[in-house]
Amino acid sequence: MAAEHSTEKPTTLIAHSWWDVLRRTGKEFLDDELPDRAAALTYYGVLSLFPALLLLVSTLGVIGQSATDAILKNLQQITPGAARDIVSEAVRQLRDGPGTGSVLAVLGLLGALWSASGYIAAFIRTANAVYDLPEGRPAWKTLPLRLGVTVLLMVLLAASAVIVVFTGTLARQAGRGLGIGDTGLAVWSVAKWPVLVLLVVLMITILYRATPNVRSPGLRWLTPGSFLAVVLWLAASAGFALYVANFGSYNKTYGTLAGVIVFLVWLWLSNLAVLLGLEFDAELARQRAIAEGHPGEEPYVEPRDTRTWPSRLRRRRERREPATDR
């Protein structure tokens, strides 16, 4: 029973185990070449960003132009330096583009969905590398997975955008319609930010739990790594914005490309934060497995599927032998 308890509650790890988790997180972060993988995710993120914005703006267009304007205002507040110009201009162009009612527009949205899922496909490969497990799921499983995760994340992004939209005049109008007084609106203006943070944590957790070929124990979805990733992302974004505003010389070095460079560096830092949180969760899983008696060098998580593994790997897994040449 103690072993089962330790697998469900990471807080039950003793002090030196937590130190081992932190130490190995830093070591494996470099051994797994996650800075390079974060750069690859940044590339796929750029390819996926504008299709994702197209889907988001098209969805929020149902509410009206004021919704997109509110999103623009908030994007300008959270993106660092010249990067805000890149994202803001993309949203404006999508907002002012043709409608989405035609067949071609619908096909365009479907194509945008497929393009946006490219980031998820890259994240699946990275997550498997972090857990030291090869992909064992066939394509008929992974393709619906990447599309499903993309759609789910887009829904949560749209929900986040709606939360951002309902502020100021729009919030007061909605409050009058729902019979909510000024006190309720004041509470909402404060409470919406923790709600947004929780939504971001949930989106990161979905990436952590749904993408790797790892069987997740229990129904616990919010993970320590997802909270760590959000804290690191907020700190990195704030620190980078401060650096760009006060110490950076991107305009002198890159000229008109400064905005693009700042945007790419910010995306890279964001992916670094997400991957560091993923590595932290993986090391927590390893430490819990060791606490249950598993040798540290053996595969420490159960795969969801092994159908596409070579037969020798499946035999090794069945015999509980270390798979050293994956």
Backbone hydrogen bonds, N-H to C=O, Kabsch-Sander energy under -0.5 kcal/mol:
donor,donor_aa,acceptor,acceptor_aa,energy
5,H,1,M,-2.4
6,S,2,A,-2.1
7,T,3,A,-1.4
8,E,4,E,-1.1
9,K,5,H,-1.7
12,T,9,K,-1.9
13,L,10,P,-1.8
17,S,14,I,-0.5
18,W,14,I,-1.9
19,W,15,A,-1.9
20,D,16,H,-2.1
21,V,17,S,-2.3
22,L,18,W,-2.4
23,R,19,W,-2.7
24,R,20,D,-2.8
25,T,21,V,-2.1
26,G,22,L,-1.8
27,K,23,R,-1.9
28,E,24,R,-3.3
29,F,25,T,-1.9
30,L,26,G,-1.1
30,L,27,K,-0.5
31,D,27,K,-2.7
32,D,28,E,-2.9
33,E,30,L,-1.6
34,L,29,F,-2.1
37,R,33,E,-2.1
38,A,34,L,-2.8
39,A,35,P,-1.5
40,A,36,D,-2.0
41,L,37,R,-2.6
42,T,38,A,-1.9
43,Y,39,A,-1.9
44,Y,40,A,-2.3
45,G,41,L,-2.6
46,V,42,T,-2.3
47,L,43,Y,-2.0
48,S,44,Y,-1.9
49,L,45,G,-2.1
50,F,46,V,-0.9
52,A,48,S,-2.2
53,L,49,L,-2.6
54,L,50,F,-2.3
55,L,51,P,-2.2
56,L,52,A,-2.4
57,V,53,L,-3.3
58,S,54,L,-2.3
59,T,55,L,-2.0
60,L,56,L,-2.6
61,G,57,V,-1.4
62,V,59,T,-1.1
63,I,60,L,-1.4
64,G,60,L,-1.2
67,A,64,G,-1.0
68,T,64,G,-1.0
69,D,65,Q,-2.5
70,A,66,S,-2.1
71,I,67,A,-1.9
72,L,68,T,-2.5
73,K,69,D,-2.2
74,N,70,A,-1.9
75,L,71,I,-2.7
76,Q,72,L,-2.1
77,Q,73,K,-0.6
77,Q,74,N,-0.5
78,I,74,N,-1.5
79,T,75,L,-2.0
83,A,80,P,-1.7
84,R,81,G,-1.4
85,D,82,A,-0.9
86,I,82,A,-0.9
87,V,83,A,-1.8
88,S,84,R,-2.6
89,E,85,D,-2.1
90,A,86,I,-1.7
91,V,87,V,-2.3
92,R,88,S,-2.3
93,Q,89,E,-2.3
94,L,90,A,-2.2
95,R,91,V,-2.5
96,D,92,R,-2.5
97,G,93,Q,-0.5
97,G,94,L,-0.6
106,V,102,S,-2.1
107,L,103,V,-2.6
108,G,104,L,-2.3
109,L,105,A,-2.1
110,L,106,V,-2.2
111,G,107,L,-2.5
112,A,108,G,-2.2
113,L,109,L,-2.2
114,W,110,L,-2.1
115,S,111,G,-2.4
116,A,112,A,-2.8
117,S,113,L,-1.5
118,G,115,S,-1.5
119,Y,116,A,-1.0
120,I,116,A,-0.5
121,A,117,S,-2.2
122,A,118,G,-2.0
123,F,119,Y,-2.3
124,I,120,I,-2.4
125,R,121,A,-1.6
126,T,122,A,-2.0
127,A,123,F,-3.0
128,N,124,I,-2.0
129,A,125,R,-1.6
130,V,126,T,-2.2
131,Y,127,A,-1.9
132,D,129,A,-0.9
133,L,128,N,-2.4
141,K,138,P,-1.9
142,T,138,P,-2.0
143,L,139,A,-2.6
145,L,141,K,-1.5
146,R,142,T,-2.7
147,L,143,L,-2.0
148,G,144,P,-2.9
149,V,145,L,-3.0
150,T,146,R,-1.8
151,V,147,L,-2.6
152,L,148,G,-2.6
153,L,149,V,-2.7
154,M,150,T,-2.3
155,V,151,V,-2.3
156,L,152,L,-2.1
157,L,153,L,-2.5
158,A,154,M,-2.7
159,A,155,V,-2.4
160,S,156,L,-2.4
161,A,157,L,-2.6
162,V,158,A,-2.5
163,I,159,A,-2.1
164,V,160,S,-2.1
165,V,161,A,-2.5
166,F,162,V,-2.1
167,T,165,V,-2.6
170,L,167,T,-0.9
171,A,167,T,-0.7
172,R,168,G,-2.0
173,Q,169,T,-2.5
174,A,170,L,-2.4
175,G,171,A,-2.6
176,R,172,R,-2.3
177,G,173,Q,-1.9
178,L,174,A,-1.9
179,G,175,G,-0.7
179,G,176,R,-0.5
180,I,175,G,-3.3
185,L,181,G,-1.9
186,A,182,D,-2.3
187,V,183,T,-2.3
188,W,184,G,-2.3
189,S,185,L,-2.3
190,V,186,A,-1.0
190,V,187,V,-0.6
191,A,187,V,-3.0
192,K,188,W,-2.2
193,W,190,V,-0.9
195,V,191,A,-1.7
196,L,192,K,-2.3
197,V,193,W,-2.3
198,L,194,P,-2.4
199,L,195,V,-2.1
200,V,196,L,-2.2
201,V,197,V,-2.5
202,L,198,L,-2.5
203,M,199,L,-2.4
204,I,200,V,-2.3
205,T,201,V,-2.5
206,I,202,L,-2.2
207,L,203,M,-1.7
208,Y,204,I,-2.2
209,R,205,T,-2.8
210,A,206,I,-2.5
211,T,207,L,-1.2
214,V,212,P,-2.0
215,R,302,E,-3.8
216,S,214,V,-0.6
221,W,219,L,-0.5
227,F,223,T,-1.5
228,L,224,P,-2.4
229,A,225,G,-2.6
230,V,226,S,-1.9
231,V,227,F,-2.3
232,L,228,L,-2.7
233,W,229,A,-2.6
234,L,230,V,-2.7
235,A,231,V,-2.4
236,A,232,L,-3.0
237,S,233,W,-2.6
238,A,234,L,-2.4
239,G,235,A,-2.8
240,F,236,A,-2.7
241,A,237,S,-2.4
242,L,238,A,-2.2
243,Y,239,G,-2.3
244,V,240,F,-2.9
245,A,241,A,-2.2
246,N,242,L,-1.8
247,F,243,Y,-2.8
248,G,243,Y,-2.9
253,T,249,S,-2.2
254,Y,250,Y,-3.3
255,G,250,Y,-0.6
255,G,251,N,-1.3
257,L,254,Y,-2.1
258,A,255,G,-1.7
261,I,257,L,-2.4
262,V,258,A,-2.8
263,F,259,G,-2.1
264,L,260,V,-2.4
265,V,261,I,-2.6
266,W,262,V,-2.4
267,L,263,F,-2.3
268,W,264,L,-2.4
269,L,265,V,-2.6
270,S,266,W,-2.3
271,N,267,L,-2.5
272,L,268,W,-2.3
273,A,269,L,-2.1
274,V,270,S,-2.0
275,L,271,N,-2.6
276,L,272,L,-2.3
277,G,273,A,-1.9
278,L,274,V,-1.8
279,E,275,L,-2.5
280,F,276,L,-2.0
281,D,277,G,-2.1
282,A,278,L,-2.2
283,E,279,E,-2.4
284,L,280,F,-2.0
285,A,281,D,-2.2
286,R,282,A,-2.0
287,Q,283,E,-2.6
288,R,284,L,-2.3
289,A,285,A,-2.0
290,I,286,R,-2.3
291,A,287,Q,-2.2
292,E,288,R,-1.1
293,G,290,I,-1.6
294,H,289,A,-2.4
298,E,295,P,-1.2
307,R,136,G,-0.6
308,T,136,G,-1.6
309,W,306,T,-1.5
313,L,310,P,-0.7
314,R,310,P,-1.8
315,R,311,S,-2.4
316,R,312,R,-2.2
317,R,313,L,-2.4
318,E,314,R,-2.2
319,R,315,R,-1.9
320,R,316,R,-0.6
320,R,317,R,-0.8
321,E,316,R,-2.8
324,T,322,P,-1.3
